[in-house]
Amino acid sequence: MRAALADSPEPGTVLTWLRNSHSARLLADLVATGRPVTHTDLDLTAVEGRAAARTAEYLRGLLTAYQVLPERDELSARIERHLQRVAARHPEHALLLRSYVRWSLLPRARRHERLRGGGFLGRARGAYARINRAAEFLSAMTARGLLLQEVTQQEVDTWLAANPGTRFAVRDFVVWATRRGHARTLDVPHWPKKDPVAMDEDSHWEILHQCLTDTDLPLEVRGAGSILLLFGQHLTRITALTTHAVTTAGEDTFLTLDRTPIPLPAPLGGLLADLANHPPPTNWAANTSRGWLFPGGRPGQHLSATVLGRRLAAHQIPNRPARATALVALAQDLPPAVLGPMLGLHPVTAAHWRRRAATDWTAYLQARQCGLADRHPPSGP
């Protein structure tokens, strides 16, 4: 790490970090103990508060990028650390919460990390919400003098009705508890989602054309906007793409979003090839060998979806409407069995977009027929 810092192309940045950064001071404190620095040391520091956690995570990324610390499954580690905090606040439910996390949340997190990799922050927040709602639900039932096995559907419905906006996240815990025999058969419906609002077709293709041709736009905005507008990918998945997702064979360029390499039209292929070959940031903390297509400012991390969304919005590229329009257009032409493996969609999600596309197409035909009827009314007496 010392050699890497000494060879940095931005020595002023390195000196500023050494003199003023909280993470540099934390590193100095850890080194002063005379023991090798470990992930456990940073975990202990992270529990001291939100600011301390940010400092510890920045230093962890830096030490991992420079191979001082080994890489680890950071998503699982964060989930387990959050579980410890919640269990300490609710010791009477700690055993059940640990079982839920160990046998339900963690296996899914590890499977997702193995299959997809990258972009764990959003999944970590989702796991935190499930753990928090489970603890809140168990505490509420205990306050009513009920064990989990005694909870009825009426109790569940009453608890959900008090704050439906956040409490539907308890569904995952209730389903697990029912299957494991910890509770009687209970039902928590999925939180209803609003129908996505799409863009009109002309605006959609106009913005896509701008991304492909307007060299005044930042390169990462053009690349991310094109992937969003053409393939309807979540920003969390776009930011987690690596340079290895962009491949070439002869004069053809391919993009792999899940398992299927997708041949790209020449303008987009050239754009993404330029993005993959673009030199990494010169900032010493971000200049790592992780090979992210959209590198971020934190050591070894890709750009966050939140930051990317702000950059797209600043150039009038709407995230959700653009994604909905792209998926409807693709679902009109491709069956779910093809759409799912190509874009990395769950089969149920792919089928949903197929139905959505059929609905939109039917509505379009009806509107067109009504318009023709208005312009050419039937003749008669």
Secondary structure in CASP SS format (residue, H / E / C, confidence):
PFRMAT SS
TARGET T0000
AUTHOR 0000-0000-0000
METHOD secondary structure of the structure
MODEL  1
M C 1.00
R H 1.00
A H 1.00
A H 1.00
L H 1.00
A H 1.00
D C 1.00
S C 1.00
P C 1.00
E C 1.00
P H 1.00
G H 1.00
T H 1.00
V H 1.00
L H 1.00
T H 1.00
W H 1.00
L H 1.00
R H 1.00
N H 1.00
S C 1.00
H H 1.00
S H 1.00
A H 1.00
R H 1.00
L H 1.00
L H 1.00
A H 1.00
D H 1.00
L H 1.00
V H 1.00
A H 1.00
T C 1.00
G C 1.00
R C 1.00
P C 1.00
V C 1.00
T C 1.00
H H 1.00
T H 1.00
D H 1.00
L H 1.00
D H 1.00
L H 1.00
T H 1.00
A H 1.00
V C 1.00
E C 1.00
G C 1.00
R H 1.00
A H 1.00
A H 1.00
A H 1.00
R H 1.00
T H 1.00
A H 1.00
E H 1.00
Y H 1.00
L H 1.00
R H 1.00
G H 1.00
L H 1.00
L H 1.00
T H 1.00
A H 1.00
Y C 1.00
Q C 1.00
V C 1.00
L C 1.00
P C 1.00
E C 1.00
R C 1.00
D C 1.00
E H 1.00
L H 1.00
S H 1.00
A H 1.00
R H 1.00
I H 1.00
E H 1.00
R H 1.00
H H 1.00
L H 1.00
Q H 1.00
R H 1.00
V H 1.00
A H 1.00
A H 1.00
R H 1.00
H C 1.00
P H 1.00
E H 1.00
H H 1.00
A H 1.00
L H 1.00
L H 1.00
L H 1.00
R H 1.00
S H 1.00
Y H 1.00
V H 1.00
R H 1.00
W H 1.00
S H 1.00
L H 1.00
L H 1.00
P H 1.00
R H 1.00
A H 1.00
R H 1.00
R H 1.00
H H 1.00
E H 1.00
R H 1.00
L H 1.00
R C 1.00
G C 1.00
G C 1.00
G C 1.00
F H 1.00
L H 1.00
G H 1.00
R H 1.00
A H 1.00
R H 1.00
G H 1.00
A H 1.00
Y H 1.00
A H 1.00
R H 1.00
I H 1.00
N H 1.00
R H 1.00
A H 1.00
A H 1.00
E H 1.00
F H 1.00
L H 1.00
S H 1.00
A H 1.00
M H 1.00
T H 1.00
A H 1.00
R C 1.00
G C 1.00
L C 1.00
L C 1.00
L H 1.00
Q H 1.00
E H 1.00
V C 1.00
T C 1.00
Q H 1.00
Q H 1.00
E H 1.00
V H 1.00
D H 1.00
T H 1.00
W H 1.00
L H 1.00
A H 1.00
A H 1.00
N C 1.00
P H 1.00
G H 1.00
T H 1.00
R H 1.00
F H 1.00
A H 1.00
V H 1.00
R H 1.00
D H 1.00
F H 1.00
V H 1.00
V H 1.00
W H 1.00
A H 1.00
T H 1.00
R H 1.00
R C 1.00
G C 1.00
H C 1.00
A C 1.00
R C 1.00
T C 1.00
L C 1.00
D C 1.00
V C 1.00
P C 1.00
H C 1.00
W C 1.00
P C 1.00
K C 1.00
K C 1.00
D C 1.00
P C 1.00
V C 1.00
A C 1.00
M C 1.00
D C 1.00
E H 1.00
D H 1.00
S H 1.00
H H 1.00
W H 1.00
E H 1.00
I H 1.00
L H 1.00
H H 1.00
Q H 1.00
C H 1.00
L H 1.00
T H 1.00
D C 1.00
T C 1.00
D C 1.00
L C 1.00
P C 1.00
L H 1.00
E H 1.00
V H 1.00
R H 1.00
G H 1.00
A H 1.00
G H 1.00
S H 1.00
I H 1.00
L H 1.00
L H 1.00
L H 1.00
F H 1.00
G C 1.00
Q C 1.00
H C 1.00
L H 1.00
T H 1.00
R H 1.00
I H 1.00
T H 1.00
A C 1.00
L C 1.00
T E 1.00
T H 1.00
H H 1.00
A H 1.00
V E 1.00
T E 1.00
T E 1.00
A E 1.00
G C 1.00
E C 1.00
D E 1.00
T E 1.00
F E 1.00
L E 1.00
T E 1.00
L C 1.00
D C 1.00
R C 1.00
T C 1.00
P E 1.00
I E 1.00
P E 1.00
L C 1.00
P C 1.00
A H 1.00
P H 1.00
L H 1.00
G H 1.00
G H 1.00
L H 1.00
L H 1.00
A H 1.00
D H 1.00
L H 1.00
A H 1.00
N H 1.00
H C 1.00
P C 1.00
P C 1.00
P C 1.00
T C 1.00
N C 1.00
W C 1.00
A C 1.00
A C 1.00
N C 1.00
T C 1.00
S C 1.00
R C 1.00
G C 1.00
W E 1.00
L C 1.00
F C 1.00
P E 1.00
G C 1.00
G C 1.00
R C 1.00
P C 1.00
G C 1.00
Q C 1.00
H E 1.00
L C 1.00
S C 1.00
A H 1.00
T H 1.00
V H 1.00
L H 1.00
G H 1.00
R H 1.00
R H 1.00
L H 1.00
A H 1.00
A H 1.00
H C 1.00
Q C 1.00
I C 1.00
P C 1.00
N H 1.00
R H 1.00
P H 1.00
A H 1.00
R H 1.00
A H 1.00
T H 1.00
A H 1.00
L H 1.00
V H 1.00
A H 1.00
L H 1.00
A H 1.00
Q H 1.00
D H 1.00
L C 1.00
P C 1.00
P H 1.00
A H 1.00
V H 1.00
L H 1.00
G H 1.00
P H 1.00
M H 1.00
L H 1.00
G C 1.00
L C 1.00
H C 1.00
P H 1.00
V H 1.00
T H 1.00
A H 1.00
A H 1.00
H H 1.00
W H 1.00
R H 1.00
R H 1.00
R H 1.00
A H 1.00
A H 1.00
T H 1.00
D H 1.00
W H 1.00
T H 1.00
A H 1.00
Y H 1.00
L H 1.00
Q H 1.00
A H 1.00
R H 1.00
Q H 1.00
C H 1.00
G H 1.00
L H 1.00
A H 1.00
D H 1.00
R H 1.00
H C 1.00
P C 1.00
P C 1.00
S C 1.00
G C 1.00
P C 1.00
END
